[in-house]
Amino acid sequence: MGVSKDTVEAQEKFAKKNGLTFPLLADSKGEVIRRYGVDLAFGIAKRKTFLIDSKGKIAKIYESVTPKKHAAEVAEALKDVG
């Protein structure tokens, strides 16, 4: 799933534009963003991905994300995460 400070409507538009097939959650207060230590620039969260394993632990952090290519990259990495 994805999380951002955007509105639900903005996330729907973003998902459609980039062909995303996973849920995007609205974190308008930035609570989840702060808990994961994601940096904000001008009130906008830096795009990152946290790959969480089956035990709820962070298995990998992607510091730089290109939406159109990233889903395939993460899908490949999921094969190695338990």
Buried (B, 14 or more C-beta within 10 A) or exposed (E): EBBBBBEEEEBEEBBEEEEBEEEBEBBEEBEBBEEBEBEEEEEEBEBBBEBEEEEEEEBBEBEEBEBEEBBEEBEEBEEEEE
